[in-house]
Each structure stands twice: as structure tokens, then as C-alpha cells.
Amino acid sequence: MAKNANGNGKKKGRRNPVQLVKHPDTDREIENFRQHKTSGRYYRIEPDGKARHYYLKNGLKGIAYLRRAIYEHECWLNGREPTDTISIPVAAPAYDDFGTEIPTVATLDENGKHELVRYVSKEDLAVYFRDQLSNPETRSEFANAVGIPELVNLTSLPPIAKPLSLKNVIANYERGKTFKHNRQMADAKRWWKLFVESVGVEYVDDIDTTHLQVFNKAVRNAGSPRTQKNILLSVQSILKYAGDIFRSHRPKITDLKLEIRRICSWQTINQSNPKPMKKADYHALLEQCRKDKDLMWYAILIVSLNLGLHPSEMAELQVAEFDFDELVFTSNRTKTGVSRVGTIWKRTAEAIREYMTTDHFKNNRTSLLFTTDHPDKNGQVNQPFKINRITAKIRRLRKNAKLGNDVVFDGIRDLFRTSAGATNAIAIRWAMGHAGGQDDLYPFRDPAETAEMMAKVEQKVFGQPKKARPRKQR
């Protein structure tokens, strides 16, 4: 084998990310135990030669994690399950905080027959160590027992962190985290409330696998796959923010995030396939609006296809976002916080202008373009649309038009996307309000860039683009 310049026996230029692991005390190699140099994670080699299991602890964090990984690996070799409960003799600890055995003299009871042993959890072990080090009478014996004689000269100890309550986690998140839109914080608080109610405990340290399984079940029943993914990402984001602030609790928070990822993995939550509305069904809805002389919903259907809108986005449209002279639309999408731009079809501008002649729009005192004409419980009209009101209206329209139950509002957005094709992906992203990664660092998004793609959608659904009416000569 040709040696490289370092003479280490490896072929020049070949990566060797995996390395053997040696015991920190005896310097012996651990059987079937490896570490990935880049990530620092430990894993085992099974009889078939493949790495089947990665340890959740990261070896780059220190010798304590290496000892814990060795302990778990030796349990696997011997057919035993790793435990979170560690045996501690009364006189001196027989194990360190990750289960590695420390040579010690057995302590017998008064009759000299049985070894005196008490059991503490890993969480309580820090308190036990602290008690031993705080007492000058036990400090020397404890320092010798753990093999760190320098502990005898210890003069002060850091304070023990108080238990971190779940209320403090979200309160700190709300106090320090900033969003471009209030809706994002409201969603985060709502999903955190679901998490807290599911686990049913007060403190972060009290959460175990059983609690997370209950949370996982609650997530599965929370709504669509997209909603489930948003819930898990929000909870992970809140925990990550807590780990950055509450540093004394960071190890527990890190473990909790890993457990959520393992138990509630969103990688198994597949997005539902897009279901674009059929063009015939879309035209049937438009025709039904014409029969009902419903100018507002006729305009809603046209605008929603033109701009590829979700129902909630349609309900948030502002009059000021439309320029009917230049035939452009500019907005800021609440969900992603990025600019959203597009060109307006002439048929869209005409539909909106015709709707603006109605008494319903003229009596609208809000900045919204579309408001519900159905009175609320106080008899007030011109209120913002709610999702259930939009769903109910589409249900009535499709029933009157004799269409199937598969005709839903979101099918309009899917019709826009499939009609746009894949030629100009950037223009589609700008029109639909999708984030563009590094490109979003540059604030410029030109509505004119979407004109060709928008015209393609119009032609796919309506045929040739509608020509503008000739203006009357004055």
C-alpha cells in the first residue's frame, strides 16, 4: 500500500472517518466499538460487519460520555440492558456517574456479613457527590475513591440549578424570541400547550419516554401531516432556545430533543399528495357564482387561482397589496415571512373592480379586501373570514353545482401549482410565497419576473388570456 507524506499507511487522499476506541484507563481497544471522527458519535459493529446502532451521547463532549458509551457497549456485549440506576456503597461510590466501576473496598454491615448498598438515580448522583465534597471530613476519602486527589483542594462549588419548569421554558421563549408576525408566536404557544398537556408533568427533568409516547399520540390526532410536522418542529425549536438560555439544564434538554426525534420522528410523516381541482369543477364553481350573482365569491375564486392562495391567505388579503394600474400584487406571507409577488390577470382586476361596486364592499371599514357577508352572533357583517366559514361556503357552492366532495378550496392552489409546471421554479416560489434560502438575503423580488409563468397558468385553465376592454375615447 502506498504511503502518504505522513507515512501512516493510508492511501493518499482517502478519507478514514472511523477510528478505534480505547478505554481511557487501560488504553486497550474496545471490542466491536468505533467512533466517527467528524461527528464524534460512538457506534457498535454487529456480526454482519455493519453499524447498527449509534449512541445518542456525543463523544466530543468529554470523557464522561465516553465512559457512558463504553458502559452501554459492554452491556450489549454481555446481553444486559443499560440501567439508569447505579449502585452506590455507603462508604464510597463503587461507580462513577456513568456506571464505570471504580476499585474500592467493600463495606460490610454491623455483623460483617452483607455489603451496605444504597441506590440512587443518575440525577441524584450529583447531589451525592456534592454532599461528599462539601463536607471536609468526607472530601479526602471521596477524592481518593474517585481517583481525583485534586478535589481535596476544592474551595467552592457551583450552585445546584433549580428544576426547570415547562412554564418557564415558554415564558422565556415568548420574552426573548422575535418573529416577523404575531401568528408565528401564537402557533408556537399553541403547540407547546399541547406538549405540556400531553406529558402531564411540571418540570423538564420529569419527562420520560412514557410521557413522550402520549405526546406522540396527541400529535397524530392533531390534524393533517403538515400540521403534525409543524407541531414537532415548533416544540424542538422551543427546546433548542431553552438549551441556549438555561445552560445548566442543557444536557437534559439535549437528551429530550433526541428522544422526541426518536419517538415522534416526522420523517415517517409523509406529506399528502397534492390534489389539484379539476378545471371543469373550477369553471363549474365560477358558473355557480354567476348564477347566484355572487360577485364577491366570483372574485375570490379568480384571485385565489391567480395568486395560488390557501383559504387563510385569501382571508388576509389587503386592498393596498393590489396595484390595478400596473397589474401587480406585492405582499409578505405570514407563514414564511418572505416577500410574495405576482402579476394580476386582466380578468382578475375586472372581477375585483366589479366586486368593489357592491354595497357590501363599500360598507367595509377594514383594510381587508374580502370580508364575510354573514352576520356574526352580534349581527355584525364585514368580519374577517374564518376557515369554517370558507369551508361551509365551498360546500354550498359544490352542492348547488352538483360536484363531488373532493372539491375543496385548497385544490385551487394545487391547480395553480400544477398548471405552472416546472420551467421557472424561482418565479413559482416568489408567487407562492416560498422561502428561497440564501436568495432571501436579497430583498428584491420583481413581480414582472412572474408574468410569463402567470400567463401560462391562465392559458392552462382559461385558454387564451382575456384581452383588455378598449377604453372609451373621451
C-alpha angles and dihedrals in degrees: 000000000000113000124221126228091281092055094227096137096250124124112258113265096010118130119228105185095163122079138177119257123228127200109256093225105039100025089226122141116254115236115253090349124130141170130212106229097209100048096025092222121144123225140168132240113229125208092271089060096248129119104245104169134038119200115239092222117086114230094207089072095073150282093300091066091048090054091049091049091050090049092052091045093052090049088055093049091051095044095249130130117240112245134210091213117084128196114237121186115220096240098047137346114271093199135037123234094283100044100264109147119245118201109247141153114263115246116219130203125252091281092049094238113099130041113243109236132170126186127227131172122244089254091057093044093080089056090050091051090048092052091051093049095043093057112074090206094059100031097084094046091046093048091053092045094055092041097243106113091174088076088077089074093052110131103177141018128211114249119265110253116243116241111278111237121212089233091060090050095059093036090056090046092052092046098049109023117088128202133182091235134036091225091070092057091045091054091048092051092048093052092045089053088054089051093050094047091048098051092043097204133111104222135051092232091059095061114106137168093278091058092049091051089057089049090050090054091050091051092052090054095045099089142274123004089257091055091048091053092049091052093053094044091050093051091047090050092051092049092048090053090049091051090055092051105033097049096170088062095043097107092054092044091049091052090048092052091050092050091050089051091050098045100031099034111172089200086083092051104090120201112245116252115262113259108201116200113251113253091234091054092047092052089047089057091050091049091050090054089052091051091049090045087231101158094173097056091041087057091044092056093047095047093045092055094042092054101027095240134183113222092254090052091051089053091054098051113131124211089227091061091070125077105193094182095056093029094230136130125209126178144142115248111230096210098053101020093226131122117273120202138169146150120258121231116234089239088055093052091048092050092051093046091051091049089051090063091065123102089235092064094040090055091050109114096182131086091242120111095214126035131170118266092202113101117243123223089283092051093251121144130190091060123149114273118259122209094245090053091051092048092049092051093050088048091055093045094051091045092053090045089048094238129150129263090255089076104099134155096252088059087074092062090047089050089054093050097048091045091052091061121196105286099101106028093168093055090049090051092051093048095047095044097245120159116253103203114224090002089070089068085077110069097207116110114160116207089207089067089068097051097095093045092047091050089052091055091048092050092048093053104030105021117233114017113264114257120232118256113255111253117240116251113245 
